[in-house]
Amino acid sequence: MQTALQAEFATSLLSANRPAPHGIIVRTGADPEKRFAVYRNNVVIGLVRALESRFPVVKRLVGEEFFRAMAQVFVTEDPPRSPILFCYGSTFPDFIENFVPAADVPFLGDIARLELARGRAYHAADMRPLPAEDFAPLDAEKLAVTGIRLHPSAELLTSTFPIVSIWRAHQEDGEPHISSWQGEAALVLRPQLDVEVHLLPAGGYQFMTALSQGASLARAATVAAAEAPSFNAVKNLALLIEARVVAKLVAARPM
């Protein structure tokens, strides 16, 4: 159970306007306020650096100075709630979208969501993807009753902004030119050692979302075609296989 001193210590730690917690003693005889200020500064810097490592493209988009200033505000408003540092930053995208100085970069929150998904994919459970040859027996009849189980690392994201193109453009070897400023959907996964980000073709988000909800391959294609007239079933099925996102073929749920 948290004591009054612990609560006061936690509150003072991330608030520069509050004095050092009552009862703090410095063995060297130094000023407790000054020593606590040093400790507070180190904690904030450590959390900001953790955010920098988790959101490198967000940092590149706004610059180091802006990112660190924004991250410091986030740290003071939303401190860690878990001892596992990897969990920290899950609310950063929502914070960014409500951070007024970042309003001129409206896609920044979605880029942060993409980077969060990459981090989760990296730490997801390992599982051998289904080999391509296992799809060969799927004729039209089987497509109507066969569903899939997505790889544990797989995540789907959609945005009104070209988030995959922006993310790719800000890699070290990225192409800075973005040909079309239209919304994009992403598939993030780690089928083996490396995390991959795939740009989904038209209707791909709807197709894979339906599959993740238990629809058969045929039913998912119907749903996607209804929502995206330019949906190409062959192209999307090819990506499904080539991206190695399928962990297992299963019986589809009645829908």
Backbone torsions as a table, in degrees:
resi	resn	phi	psi	omega
1	MET	NA	135.1	-176.4
2	GLN	-70.8	129.3	177.8
3	THR	-83.9	168.3	178.8
4	ALA	-62.3	-37.5	179.4
5	LEU	-66.0	-41.5	178.7
6	GLN	-62.7	-42.0	179.9
7	ALA	-64.6	-42.8	179.4
8	GLU	-65.9	-40.0	-179.5
9	PHE	-62.7	-46.0	-178.7
10	ALA	-64.3	-39.5	-179.8
11	THR	-68.3	-42.9	-178.1
12	SER	-71.3	-27.6	-173.7
13	LEU	-60.5	-36.9	-175.9
14	LEU	-111.6	18.9	177.1
15	SER	-128.1	107.4	-177.5
16	ALA	-66.9	-17.1	-177.9
17	ASN	-86.9	-8.0	-178.7
18	ARG	-97.6	147.9	177.9
19	PRO	-73.8	168.9	175.9
20	ALA	-61.8	147.8	-179.7
21	PRO	-56.9	143.9	178.2
22	HIS	-61.9	133.8	176.9
23	GLY	97.8	-3.6	178.2
24	ILE	-69.5	128.4	-178.9
25	ILE	-121.4	134.4	176.8
26	VAL	-107.2	117.7	-175.1
27	ARG	-61.1	-32.5	-177.1
28	THR	-76.3	-7.3	-178.2
29	GLY	87.4	4.2	179.2
30	ALA	-70.9	165.4	-179.5
31	ASP	-66.1	119.8	-179.8
32	PRO	-57.8	-36.1	-179.6
33	GLU	-62.3	-44.4	-178.6
34	LYS	-68.7	-42.5	-179.7
35	ARG	-66.2	-39.2	178.9
36	PHE	-67.8	-34.9	177.8
37	ALA	-62.8	-38.1	177.4
38	VAL	-65.4	-44.7	179.2
39	TYR	-62.5	-44.3	178.8
40	ARG	-59.2	-44.4	-179.1
41	ASN	-62.6	-41.2	179.7
42	ASN	-64.4	-38.3	179.2
43	VAL	-65.1	-46.0	-179.6
44	VAL	-62.7	-45.1	179.5
45	ILE	-60.7	-42.3	179.6
46	GLY	-61.6	-41.7	-179.9
47	LEU	-71.1	-37.2	176.7
48	VAL	-63.0	-42.4	178.5
49	ARG	-64.3	-35.4	176.9
50	ALA	-63.3	-39.9	177.7
51	LEU	-68.0	-37.4	177.9
52	GLU	-60.6	-41.6	-178.4
53	SER	-72.0	-26.1	-178.2
54	ARG	-89.2	-23.0	-176.9
55	PHE	-128.0	59.3	-175.6
56	PRO	-64.6	-36.1	-179.1
57	VAL	-73.4	-37.4	174.3
58	VAL	-57.3	-42.8	179.2
59	LYS	-63.5	-42.7	179.9
60	ARG	-64.6	-34.8	-177.5
61	LEU	-68.3	-35.3	-175.7
62	VAL	-108.3	-11.7	-178.7
63	GLY	92.5	154.0	-175.0
64	GLU	-61.7	-44.5	-176.3
65	GLU	-63.7	-47.2	179.8
66	PHE	-64.1	-44.2	-178.0
67	PHE	-59.8	-46.6	-177.6
68	ARG	-64.8	-37.2	177.7
69	ALA	-65.5	-44.1	179.1
70	MET	-64.6	-42.8	-179.3
71	ALA	-64.8	-37.0	178.6
72	GLN	-63.5	-39.4	176.7
73	VAL	-64.3	-43.5	178.9
74	PHE	-60.4	-44.8	-178.5
75	VAL	-59.1	-41.4	-178.5
76	THR	-74.0	-30.2	-178.7
77	GLU	-87.6	-27.8	-175.0
78	ASP	-139.0	72.7	-178.3
79	PRO	-69.4	165.5	-179.3
80	PRO	-58.8	142.6	175.9
81	ARG	-115.3	2.5	-179.8
82	SER	-135.3	145.2	176.5
83	PRO	-71.9	-10.4	179.3
84	ILE	-88.5	109.4	-173.6
85	LEU	-63.4	-29.0	179.1
86	PHE	-58.8	-29.7	-178.4
87	CYS	-73.9	-15.8	-175.5
88	TYR	-75.3	137.1	178.2
89	GLY	106.3	0.9	-177.3
90	SER	-64.2	-24.7	179.4
91	THR	-98.8	3.7	-177.6
92	PHE	-61.1	-41.8	178.4
93	PRO	-58.0	-43.9	178.5
94	ASP	-64.5	-39.1	177.3
95	PHE	-60.4	-45.5	-178.7
96	ILE	-58.6	-42.1	-177.4
97	GLU	-66.3	-20.9	178.5
98	ASN	-106.5	6.5	180.0
99	PHE	-89.1	104.9	-171.0
100	VAL	-54.2	-43.4	179.9
101	PRO	-61.0	-17.6	179.6
102	ALA	-95.7	8.1	-175.5
103	ALA	-62.3	-25.7	-180.0
104	ASP	-75.0	-6.7	177.6
105	VAL	-121.6	73.1	-170.0
106	PRO	-64.6	-19.0	-179.3
107	PHE	-89.9	0.5	-173.1
108	LEU	-62.4	-39.9	-179.8
109	GLY	-62.6	-40.2	180.0
110	ASP	-70.6	-33.6	174.9
111	ILE	-64.3	-39.1	177.1
112	ALA	-63.7	-37.5	177.7
113	ARG	-65.4	-38.4	177.5
114	LEU	-63.9	-40.8	179.9
115	GLU	-70.4	-34.0	174.4
116	LEU	-62.9	-43.2	179.8
117	ALA	-61.9	-38.1	178.4
118	ARG	-63.7	-40.0	178.2
119	GLY	-65.1	-42.2	178.5
120	ARG	-65.9	-38.3	178.9
121	ALA	-63.5	-38.6	-179.3
122	TYR	-62.0	-36.2	-176.4
123	HIS	-97.4	3.9	-178.8
124	ALA	-70.9	165.7	-179.8
125	ALA	-63.8	145.8	175.5
126	ASP	-77.8	143.2	173.7
127	MET	-160.4	136.8	-179.9
128	ARG	-72.1	123.4	178.3
129	PRO	-66.4	154.9	178.8
130	LEU	-68.0	128.9	179.7
131	PRO	-67.4	152.8	-175.2
132	ALA	-59.4	-34.6	-176.1
133	GLU	-65.2	-19.2	179.5
134	ASP	-71.0	-13.6	178.9
135	PHE	-88.4	-14.1	-174.7
136	ALA	-56.2	-39.9	-176.9
137	PRO	-74.4	-1.4	-174.6
138	LEU	-78.8	98.0	173.9
139	ASP	-90.5	-177.9	-175.7
140	ALA	-58.4	-37.9	-179.3
141	GLU	-66.1	-42.7	-179.5
142	LYS	-71.8	-30.2	177.9
143	LEU	-61.0	-27.9	-177.2
144	ALA	-76.4	-17.1	-176.5
145	VAL	-122.9	-2.4	-176.4
146	THR	-103.4	129.5	173.9
147	GLY	-114.9	-173.1	-179.7
148	ILE	-134.4	158.6	168.7
149	ARG	-110.8	121.1	-178.4
150	LEU	-69.2	152.8	175.1
151	HIS	-58.3	142.8	-177.3
152	PRO	-56.3	-25.4	-177.7
153	SER	-87.0	-8.0	-171.3
154	ALA	-73.5	134.9	173.2
155	GLU	-138.2	146.4	178.7
156	LEU	-114.5	137.0	177.3
157	LEU	-135.8	145.9	174.8
158	THR	-134.4	150.5	-175.8
159	SER	-150.0	154.0	173.2
160	THR	-78.9	-2.7	178.9
161	PHE	-113.7	159.3	179.2
162	PRO	-78.1	69.2	-170.3
163	ILE	-65.8	-34.7	179.8
164	VAL	-69.3	-43.9	179.1
165	SER	-63.8	-40.9	178.8
166	ILE	-64.9	-45.2	-179.5
167	TRP	-62.0	-44.5	179.2
168	ARG	-64.4	-38.6	-177.6
169	ALA	-65.5	-21.1	-176.9
170	HIS	-108.1	22.7	166.8
171	GLN	-86.0	165.4	-177.5
172	GLU	-59.2	-34.9	179.8
173	ASP	-108.4	23.0	-175.2
174	GLY	-75.5	155.4	175.0
175	GLU	-91.3	114.0	-172.7
176	PRO	-67.5	-17.1	-177.5
177	HIS	-82.9	129.6	176.0
178	ILE	-111.1	114.4	-170.4
179	SER	-71.4	-34.2	-175.5
180	SER	-137.8	127.1	-178.4
181	TRP	-94.0	67.4	179.4
182	GLN	-122.7	160.7	179.7
183	GLY	-60.7	148.2	-179.7
184	GLU	-136.1	156.5	174.6
185	ALA	-119.9	147.2	-175.0
186	ALA	-125.6	146.8	168.7
187	LEU	-113.5	121.2	179.0
188	VAL	-113.2	131.5	178.0
189	LEU	-162.8	166.3	176.5
190	ARG	-130.9	84.0	-177.5
191	PRO	-67.8	-27.7	177.5
192	GLN	-135.1	-110.4	-175.5
193	LEU	-91.0	-34.2	-172.4
194	ASP	-105.4	144.1	175.3
195	VAL	-78.2	134.3	-178.4
196	GLU	-119.1	146.6	175.5
197	VAL	-121.8	117.5	-178.4
198	HIS	-110.8	136.7	172.1
199	LEU	-81.7	120.7	-178.5
200	LEU	-79.8	138.3	176.2
201	PRO	-71.0	174.5	-178.7
202	ALA	-52.2	129.1	179.5
203	GLY	79.1	-3.3	-177.1
204	GLY	-63.6	-36.5	179.6
205	TYR	-65.1	-45.3	179.9
206	GLN	-66.1	-38.7	-179.9
207	PHE	-61.9	-51.5	-176.5
208	MET	-73.7	-30.6	176.3
209	THR	-64.1	-44.3	178.2
210	ALA	-62.2	-40.8	177.8
211	LEU	-63.2	-40.5	-179.5
212	SER	-66.2	-20.6	179.8
213	GLN	-94.3	5.2	173.8
214	GLY	103.1	2.4	-179.9
215	ALA	-69.1	154.4	173.8
216	SER	-72.3	165.0	178.7
217	LEU	-60.2	-41.0	179.8
218	ALA	-67.5	-43.7	-179.6
219	ARG	-66.2	-40.1	178.7
220	ALA	-62.4	-38.2	178.0
221	ALA	-65.8	-38.0	178.3
222	THR	-65.1	-43.3	178.4
223	VAL	-61.8	-45.7	-178.3
224	ALA	-64.9	-41.6	-179.6
225	ALA	-64.6	-33.2	179.2
226	ALA	-69.3	-32.6	-177.6
227	GLU	-93.6	-23.2	-179.2
228	ALA	-134.9	96.3	-176.1
229	PRO	-55.1	-26.8	-179.2
230	SER	-90.0	12.6	179.3
231	PHE	-60.4	132.8	178.6
232	ASN	-117.4	109.7	-174.7
233	ALA	-63.1	-41.0	-178.4
234	VAL	-64.4	-44.6	-179.3
235	LYS	-63.0	-41.9	-179.2
236	ASN	-71.8	-37.9	177.6
237	LEU	-66.2	-36.9	177.9
238	ALA	-63.1	-42.5	178.1
239	LEU	-64.2	-39.8	178.9
240	LEU	-55.2	-41.7	-178.5
241	ILE	-78.4	-47.5	-174.9
242	GLU	-67.0	-32.9	-179.4
243	ALA	-76.8	-11.4	179.3
244	ARG	59.8	45.2	-177.2
245	VAL	-93.9	-10.4	-177.5
246	VAL	-90.9	124.7	177.6
247	ALA	-91.4	-31.8	-175.6
248	LYS	-163.7	144.5	170.4
249	LEU	-87.9	134.5	-176.3
250	VAL	-135.3	167.8	174.1
251	ALA	-72.8	130.0	-179.2
252	ALA	-70.9	152.1	175.5
253	ARG	-78.7	144.5	175.1
254	PRO	-63.7	129.8	-177.7
255	MET	-136.0	NA	NA
